[in-house]
Amino acid sequence: MKKGPISHAKPISKDRVVFNIIAYVILGILAVCCLLPFLLVLSGSFSDQTSILTHGYQLIPETFSLDAYTTLFKIPGELLQAYAVTIFVTFTGTFLGLFLTSMAAYVLSSKSFRYRNQVSFFFYFTSIFGGGLVPWYIFNTKYLHFHNSIISLILPILVKSLYATLQAEHPEWNVQVFDAMNGAPATIQPYLANGMSIFSKSKNPERALMALDYLRNDEICHNLFCYGIEGVHWEAVGEHGLKSLPGSTNYSYDSNCNWGVRNDAFWRTIEGGIPNADELVSTWKETARSGRYLTFVFNDSEVKNEVAALSEIYNSDYKLLQLGFTDDPEADVAKLLTKMESAGVRKLQEEFHNQALSFLESHPVE
């Protein structure tokens, strides 16, 4: 009678079973932890914006809403374009990056290449130590001249290294001032609108308030705080101007976040600074209006979708313009206005206008 194959597998010991159970449990917990952020993002997309602001992000939406997706599909062209760019950059960047990296690896793997170790060090060192986001931006825009081009998303990352020798002249800066108010009057804000405050648990709140008062209302303290030491960091030019001195490299003009104590009566503009800034400020002062709506609270229940869409535009397009990332301010502002029109800014303005009129009727000027 023919015998079947004999199994020589050793029985699993109890220790091995216990180890496997513990390993599976730990890996399972880690896998769930990795999955949670994605579930949180998915849940947030189905949550009402007010609920998120009130209670924060939750795994199970407290108030179910499709407002986020409604807003997205209001601009299908931009949504599809964004995905097209992402897919193109991913496939093209991966293919070209792998291609160039493989060629470099082939050369560096050859022991006959004389400078193999030196070149490898440059690749290795710069792939670990980088200058940061700001130098990276300056490198790509100032020297490689990548502006508003999809190549800026592909070429710099083909080989993860900043090893390059560039011989380029410094481009001249074209400083432009664009009045984003577009003729609209500025609003006079109260002193508290600058965000300055005294900690509620301060041991000496009265002394802290005195310090703020000195920095804002004493001209010597104000100038010292905002500009540095006169004669060392700056010197006066007329009544409302100043010139930076070589010593200002250690304390540059308007560099210490002094918005909380800035006093227009003492403020000085830097020589050779922003063109026609004084003219713009004078215009804003002449047309500024007092804040009659300080206690007005806008109810966005009827325009939640529009508010969400415009908030997205504000956090992307508007902030880039605000920071000066534009080569053509007028064209980019026109593009921004077109996007706002598509997002429903007119409906929002009408709702805001109606509520403001109702507020004024119920709060007459005495």
C-alpha positions as CSV (number, residue, x, y, z in Angstrom):
1,M,0.0,0.0,0.0
2,K,1.4,3.4,-1.1
3,K,2.1,5.8,1.7
4,G,1.3,9.5,1.4
5,P,4.0,12.2,1.8
6,I,5.3,12.6,5.2
7,S,5.1,16.1,6.7
8,H,8.2,17.3,8.6
9,A,6.6,20.7,9.7
10,K,7.4,21.4,13.3
11,P,4.4,22.2,15.6
12,I,4.2,25.9,16.5
13,S,5.2,26.5,20.0
14,K,2.9,28.4,22.5
15,D,5.5,31.2,22.7
16,R,5.3,31.7,18.9
17,V,1.5,31.8,19.0
18,V,1.5,34.4,21.8
19,F,4.1,36.4,19.8
20,N,2.1,36.3,16.6
21,I,-1.1,37.4,18.5
22,I,0.7,40.4,20.1
23,A,2.3,41.3,16.8
24,Y,-1.0,41.2,14.9
25,V,-2.7,43.2,17.6
26,I,0.0,45.9,17.6
27,L,0.2,46.1,13.8
28,G,-3.6,46.2,13.6
29,I,-3.7,49.2,16.1
30,L,-1.0,51.0,14.1
31,A,-3.0,50.3,10.8
32,V,-6.1,51.8,12.4
33,C,-4.1,54.8,13.6
34,C,-2.9,55.4,10.0
35,L,-6.4,55.1,8.7
36,L,-8.0,57.5,11.2
37,P,-6.7,60.7,9.6
38,F,-8.3,59.7,6.3
39,L,-11.6,58.8,7.9
40,L,-11.5,62.2,9.8
41,V,-11.0,64.1,6.5
42,L,-13.8,62.1,4.8
43,S,-16.1,62.8,7.8
44,G,-15.2,66.5,7.7
45,S,-16.2,66.7,4.1
46,F,-19.7,65.6,5.0
47,S,-19.9,67.9,8.1
48,D,-21.6,71.2,8.4
49,Q,-19.1,74.1,8.6
50,T,-20.7,75.6,11.6
51,S,-20.6,72.3,13.4
52,I,-16.8,72.0,12.7
53,L,-16.2,75.5,14.0
54,T,-18.2,74.7,17.1
55,H,-17.3,71.1,17.9
56,G,-14.2,70.5,15.8
57,Y,-13.7,67.5,13.5
58,Q,-15.3,64.2,14.5
59,L,-15.3,60.7,13.1
60,I,-19.1,60.7,12.9
61,P,-20.5,64.0,11.5
62,E,-22.6,65.8,14.1
63,T,-24.5,67.7,11.4
64,F,-24.5,66.0,8.0
65,S,-24.0,68.3,5.0
66,L,-23.1,68.2,1.4
67,D,-22.2,71.9,1.2
68,A,-18.5,71.1,0.6
69,Y,-19.2,69.0,-2.5
70,T,-21.9,71.4,-3.7
71,T,-19.2,74.1,-3.6
72,L,-16.7,72.0,-5.4
73,F,-19.0,71.2,-8.3
74,K,-19.8,74.8,-8.7
75,I,-16.4,75.2,-10.4
76,P,-16.1,71.8,-12.2
77,G,-13.6,73.3,-14.7
78,E,-11.0,74.2,-12.0
79,L,-11.6,70.9,-10.2
80,L,-10.9,68.9,-13.3
81,Q,-7.9,71.0,-14.2
82,A,-6.5,70.5,-10.7
83,Y,-6.8,66.7,-10.9
84,A,-5.3,66.8,-14.5
85,V,-2.3,68.7,-13.2
86,T,-1.9,66.4,-10.3
87,I,-2.0,63.3,-12.4
88,F,0.3,64.7,-15.1
89,V,2.9,65.8,-12.6
90,T,2.7,62.5,-10.7
91,F,3.2,60.3,-13.8
92,T,5.6,62.6,-15.7
93,G,7.6,63.5,-12.6
94,T,7.9,59.8,-11.5
95,F,8.9,58.6,-15.0
96,L,11.5,61.3,-15.6
97,G,12.8,61.2,-12.1
98,L,13.2,57.5,-12.2
99,F,14.9,57.8,-15.6
100,L,17.4,60.4,-14.6
101,T,18.1,58.8,-11.2
102,S,18.7,55.5,-12.8
103,M,21.2,57.0,-15.2
104,A,23.0,58.8,-12.4
105,A,23.0,55.6,-10.3
106,Y,24.5,53.6,-13.3
107,V,27.4,56.0,-13.6
108,L,28.0,56.2,-9.9
109,S,28.0,52.4,-9.6
110,S,31.0,52.2,-11.9
111,K,34.3,52.0,-10.0
112,S,36.0,53.4,-13.1
113,F,34.3,56.8,-12.6
114,R,37.1,58.9,-11.1
115,Y,35.0,61.3,-9.1
116,R,32.4,58.8,-8.0
117,N,32.7,59.4,-4.2
118,Q,32.7,63.2,-4.5
119,V,29.6,63.3,-6.7
120,S,27.8,60.8,-4.6
121,F,28.5,62.9,-1.5
122,F,26.9,65.9,-3.1
123,F,23.8,63.9,-4.0
124,Y,23.6,62.4,-0.5
125,F,24.3,65.5,1.5
126,T,21.9,67.8,-0.3
127,S,19.1,65.2,-0.2
128,I,19.3,65.2,3.6
129,F,20.1,68.8,4.4
130,G,18.0,71.5,2.6
131,G,17.8,75.2,3.0
132,G,14.0,75.2,3.7
133,L,10.9,76.4,1.9
134,V,11.9,80.0,1.4
135,P,15.3,79.4,-0.1
136,W,13.7,76.7,-2.3
137,Y,11.1,79.2,-3.5
138,I,13.8,81.8,-4.2
139,F,16.0,79.3,-6.0
140,N,13.2,78.3,-8.4
141,T,11.8,81.7,-9.1
142,K,14.8,84.0,-9.0
143,Y,17.4,81.8,-10.6
144,L,15.5,79.1,-12.6
145,H,12.8,81.7,-13.4
146,F,9.9,79.3,-13.0
147,H,6.8,81.5,-13.0
148,N,3.2,80.2,-13.6
149,S,4.5,77.1,-15.3
150,I,3.8,73.4,-14.8
151,I,7.5,72.7,-15.3
152,S,8.1,74.2,-11.9
153,L,6.3,71.2,-10.4
154,I,8.3,68.7,-12.3
155,L,11.9,69.8,-13.1
156,P,13.1,70.8,-9.6
157,I,12.2,67.3,-8.2
158,L,13.5,65.1,-11.0
159,V,16.6,64.3,-8.9
160,K,16.3,65.0,-5.2
161,S,19.3,67.3,-5.0
162,L,20.2,71.0,-5.2
163,Y,23.5,70.2,-6.7
164,A,23.7,72.7,-9.6
165,T,26.0,75.4,-10.8
166,L,24.1,78.5,-12.0
167,Q,25.6,81.6,-13.6
168,A,22.8,84.1,-13.8
169,E,22.6,87.8,-13.3
170,H,20.4,89.2,-10.5
171,P,17.0,90.2,-12.1
172,E,15.8,93.7,-11.4
173,W,12.8,93.9,-9.1
174,N,9.8,95.5,-10.6
175,V,8.0,97.0,-7.5
176,Q,4.3,97.7,-8.1
177,V,1.7,99.1,-5.8
178,F,-1.8,98.1,-6.4
179,D,-4.8,99.6,-4.6
180,A,-6.9,96.6,-3.8
181,M,-9.5,98.8,-2.2
182,N,-10.5,99.9,-5.7
183,G,-12.1,103.1,-4.5
184,A,-14.0,101.6,-1.6
185,P,-13.7,103.6,1.7
186,A,-11.6,102.1,4.5
187,T,-13.2,101.4,7.8
188,I,-11.9,102.9,11.0
189,Q,-11.4,100.1,13.5
190,P,-11.2,100.4,17.3
191,Y,-7.9,100.0,19.0
192,L,-8.8,96.4,20.1
193,A,-9.2,95.3,16.5
194,N,-5.4,94.9,16.2
195,G,-5.6,91.8,18.4
196,M,-3.5,93.2,21.3
197,S,-4.6,92.0,24.7
198,I,-3.3,91.4,28.2
199,F,-3.3,87.9,29.5
200,S,-6.2,87.3,31.9
201,K,-3.8,85.7,34.5
202,S,-1.3,88.5,34.3
203,K,0.1,89.3,37.8
204,N,0.4,93.0,37.0
205,P,-2.2,93.8,34.3
206,E,-2.0,97.5,35.1
207,R,1.8,97.6,34.5
208,A,1.3,95.7,31.2
209,L,-1.3,98.3,30.1
210,M,1.1,101.1,31.0
211,A,3.8,99.5,28.9
212,L,1.5,99.3,25.9
213,D,0.5,102.9,26.5
214,Y,4.1,104.0,26.5
215,L,4.9,102.1,23.3
216,R,2.0,103.6,21.5
217,N,1.7,107.1,22.8
218,D,5.2,108.1,23.8
219,E,7.1,109.2,20.6
220,I,10.5,108.2,21.9
221,C,9.5,104.7,23.1
222,H,7.4,104.3,19.9
223,N,10.3,105.1,17.6
224,L,12.7,103.0,19.6
225,F,10.4,100.0,19.4
226,C,9.5,100.3,15.7
227,Y,12.7,101.6,14.2
228,G,15.5,101.0,16.7
229,I,18.1,103.5,18.0
230,E,18.2,106.8,16.2
231,G,21.6,107.4,14.8
232,V,22.5,103.7,14.9
233,H,19.7,102.0,13.0
234,W,18.0,105.0,11.3
235,E,18.1,108.7,10.9
236,A,15.2,111.1,10.3
237,V,14.3,112.4,6.9
238,G,11.9,115.3,7.3
239,E,9.0,115.0,9.6
240,H,7.6,111.7,8.5
241,G,10.4,109.9,6.8
242,L,13.6,107.9,7.8
243,K,16.6,106.5,6.2
244,S,18.0,103.1,7.3
245,L,21.6,103.0,8.4
246,P,24.1,100.1,8.1
247,G,23.4,99.2,11.7
248,S,19.8,98.4,10.8
249,T,20.8,94.9,9.6
250,N,20.5,93.9,13.3
251,Y,17.2,95.7,13.8
252,S,15.5,96.4,10.4
253,Y,12.7,98.9,9.8
254,D,9.2,97.7,10.8
255,S,10.4,94.1,11.4
256,N,9.1,93.3,14.9
257,C,5.4,92.9,14.4
258,N,4.5,96.3,15.9
259,W,1.0,96.6,14.6
260,G,-0.4,96.6,18.1
261,V,1.4,99.8,19.1
262,R,1.8,101.5,15.8
263,N,0.7,105.2,16.0
264,D,-0.1,107.0,12.8
265,A,0.9,110.3,14.4
266,F,4.5,109.1,14.9
267,W,4.8,106.8,11.9
268,R,7.6,107.3,9.4
269,T,8.0,105.8,6.0
270,I,11.3,104.5,4.8
271,E,13.3,106.4,2.2
272,G,13.2,104.6,-1.2
273,G,10.3,102.4,0.1
274,I,7.0,101.6,-1.6
275,P,6.2,104.2,-4.3
276,N,3.1,106.4,-3.7
277,A,2.4,104.7,-0.4
278,D,1.9,108.0,1.3
279,E,-0.6,109.1,-1.4
280,L,-2.6,105.9,-1.0
281,V,-2.7,106.2,2.8
282,S,-3.8,109.8,2.6
283,T,-6.7,108.8,0.3
284,W,-7.8,106.1,2.7
285,K,-7.7,108.5,5.6
286,E,-9.9,111.0,3.7
287,T,-12.5,108.5,2.7
288,A,-12.5,106.3,5.9
289,R,-15.8,105.7,7.6
290,S,-16.4,105.1,11.3
291,G,-17.5,101.7,12.3
292,R,-21.3,101.9,12.8
293,Y,-21.5,98.2,12.4
294,L,-19.3,97.1,15.4
295,T,-22.1,95.2,17.0
296,F,-23.5,93.8,13.7
297,V,-23.4,90.0,13.4
298,F,-24.0,88.6,9.9
299,N,-26.3,85.5,9.7
300,D,-25.0,83.3,6.9
301,S,-27.7,80.6,7.1
302,E,-29.1,81.6,3.7
303,V,-25.7,81.8,1.9
304,K,-23.6,79.0,3.5
305,N,-22.5,77.6,0.2
306,E,-21.5,81.0,-1.1
307,V,-19.5,81.7,2.1
308,A,-17.7,78.4,1.8
309,A,-16.8,78.9,-1.8
310,L,-15.6,82.5,-1.3
311,S,-13.6,81.4,1.8
312,E,-11.8,78.9,-0.3
313,I,-11.0,81.6,-2.9
314,Y,-9.8,83.9,-0.1
315,N,-7.5,81.3,1.3
316,S,-5.9,80.6,-2.0
317,D,-6.1,83.2,-4.8
318,Y,-6.6,86.3,-2.6
319,K,-3.8,85.5,-0.1
320,L,-1.3,84.9,-2.9
321,L,-2.2,88.4,-4.3
322,Q,-2.0,89.9,-0.9
323,L,1.5,88.5,-0.5
324,G,2.5,90.0,-3.9
325,F,2.8,86.7,-5.8
326,T,1.8,88.2,-9.2
327,D,3.4,89.4,-12.3
328,D,0.3,91.2,-13.5
329,P,-1.8,92.6,-10.6
330,E,-4.6,94.0,-12.8
331,A,-5.1,90.8,-14.8
332,D,-4.9,88.6,-11.6
333,V,-7.3,90.8,-9.8
334,A,-9.7,90.6,-12.7
335,K,-9.4,86.8,-12.6
336,L,-10.1,86.8,-8.9
337,L,-13.2,88.9,-9.4
338,T,-14.4,86.5,-12.1
339,K,-14.0,83.6,-9.7
340,M,-15.8,85.5,-7.0
341,E,-18.7,86.1,-9.3
342,S,-18.9,82.4,-10.2
343,A,-18.9,81.6,-6.4
344,G,-21.9,83.8,-5.8
345,V,-20.4,87.0,-4.4
346,R,-23.4,89.0,-5.6
347,K,-25.9,86.9,-3.7
348,L,-23.7,87.2,-0.6
349,Q,-23.4,91.0,-1.0
350,E,-27.2,91.3,-1.4
351,E,-27.9,89.3,1.7
352,F,-25.3,91.2,3.7
353,H,-26.7,94.5,2.4
354,N,-30.2,93.6,3.4
355,Q,-29.2,92.6,6.9
356,A,-27.0,95.7,7.3
357,L,-30.0,97.9,6.4
358,S,-32.2,96.1,8.9
359,F,-29.5,96.6,11.5
360,L,-29.3,100.3,10.9
361,E,-33.1,100.7,11.1
362,S,-33.0,99.0,14.5
363,H,-29.9,100.9,15.7
364,P,-30.5,104.5,14.7
365,V,-27.7,107.1,15.2
366,E,-28.4,109.2,18.3
